[in-house]
Amino acid sequence: MATSKSPKRKGLTKADLVDVVYRRHGGLTKSEAAEVVEAILGTVKTTLGDGRPVKIKNFGTFEITDRPGRVGVNPSSGEKMFIPAHKGLSFRPARRLVRPLDKGQRPKGPRPKDDA
């Protein structure tokens, strides 16, 4: 069965976020916009590193979770191996983010320059 592959859409990068902040707030230079983005992401990392969740209203919640140890399979050799317990990052989207996606719509908010 032949399928037509649509071109893969580029994801949003940190540079794209800097550009959005720069364009939306005309009083900032690019380097100041980069500092704003770095400050936000740094705060998120530090908060998660302290074991506290990061809750962003109408967007979602990031939190560190404990993943139990389990038996896995090495995909190359097929050999069973034990994967030790570790911490992982989870994201639970807010209902307000998920609802429009379920209906095939875009969530409200500023759009990156590629989609404008």
C-alpha positions in Angstrom: 0.0 0.0 0.0 1.6 3.3 -1.1 1.3 6.2 1.2 2.2 9.8 0.3 4.5 11.3 2.9 3.8 14.9 3.7 6.8 17.0 4.5 7.7 16.8 8.1 6.9 20.1 9.9 9.8 21.7 11.8 9.3 21.7 15.6 9.6 24.8 17.7 13.2 25.5 18.9 14.6 27.8 21.6 15.7 30.2 18.8 12.1 30.3 17.6 10.9 31.2 21.1 13.5 34.0 21.3 12.3 35.3 17.9 8.6 35.2 19.1 9.6 37.2 22.3 11.6 39.6 20.3 8.8 40.3 17.7 6.0 40.6 20.3 7.9 42.9 22.6 9.4 45.6 20.4 11.4 47.2 23.2 13.7 44.3 23.6 16.9 43.5 21.6 17.4 39.9 20.4 20.0 39.3 23.2 17.5 40.6 25.8 14.8 38.3 24.4 17.3 35.4 24.6 17.9 36.3 28.3 14.2 36.2 29.0 13.8 32.8 27.4 16.9 31.5 29.2 15.6 32.9 32.5 12.3 31.1 32.1 13.8 27.8 31.0 16.4 28.0 33.8 13.8 28.6 36.4 11.8 25.6 35.1 14.9 23.4 35.2 15.9 24.5 38.7 12.4 24.0 40.1 12.2 20.5 38.6 15.7 19.8 39.9 14.4 20.7 43.4 11.7 18.1 43.0 8.9 20.5 42.7 6.3 20.5 39.8 6.0 23.3 37.4 2.4 24.3 36.7 1.7 26.7 33.9 -2.0 27.7 33.8 -3.9 26.7 30.6 -0.8 24.9 29.4 0.1 22.0 31.6 2.2 20.6 34.4 5.8 19.3 34.3 7.0 17.0 37.1 9.7 14.5 37.9 8.4 11.0 38.4 9.9 7.9 39.8 10.2 5.1 37.2 10.4 1.6 38.7 13.0 -0.9 37.6 11.8 -3.4 35.0 13.0 -6.1 32.6 13.5 -4.8 29.1 14.8 -6.3 25.8 17.9 -5.2 23.9 16.5 -4.4 20.4 19.8 -5.4 18.8 20.4 -8.8 20.4 17.0 -9.7 21.8 18.7 -10.3 25.1 16.6 -9.6 28.3 18.1 -7.1 30.6 17.2 -5.3 33.8 16.6 -1.5 33.5 17.2 0.0 37.0 14.8 2.4 38.7 15.3 6.0 37.6 13.6 9.4 37.5 11.8 10.6 34.5 10.1 13.8 33.3 6.3 13.8 32.7 4.1 16.4 31.2 0.3 16.5 31.8 -1.3 19.0 29.4 -4.1 21.3 30.7 -7.6 20.6 29.5 -7.6 24.0 27.8 -4.7 22.9 25.7 -6.1 19.4 24.8 -9.7 20.3 24.0 -8.9 22.3 20.8 -6.5 19.6 19.7 -9.2 16.9 20.1 -11.5 18.9 17.9 -8.8 19.3 15.2 -8.3 23.0 16.1 -5.2 25.0 17.1 -5.0 26.2 20.7 -5.1 30.0 21.0 -1.9 31.9 21.4 0.9 33.5 19.4 2.0 31.6 16.3 5.6 31.0 15.3 6.6 32.9 12.1 6.4 29.8 9.9 2.6 29.4 10.6 1.6 33.1 10.2 
